[in-house]
Amino acid sequence: MGTGRAGGVGGRAVLLAAGIAELAVGTIGTALGEVRGLLGRSDLAELAADAEQELLARGRLALDRYPAPPPAHLEVLARRAMRRRSGDDG
């Protein structure tokens, strides 16, 4: 459902942003304490990759909680008008 509307590079950015927002809202205090502890570790690149994957997963979950918005009313009307015109012309 939500993962279908988040494809490609733009979708990846949306998922990352949603994951970051979810993380910030849900666990900001705990996350700050964990970040301080992680700064001295030697495997930061691996931890960063793991964090990115977790944020992507959180983003997917956050976006899946909300249904896709319905199409705009004027867009629906415009498409109907286009179909009628193409049916009348052909």
Secondary structure, DSSP 8 states (H G I E B T S, - for coil): -TGGGS-HHHHHHHHHHHHHHHHHHHHHHHHHHHHHHHTT-S-HHHHHHHHHHHHHHHHHHHHHTS------HHHHHHHHHHHHHHHHH-
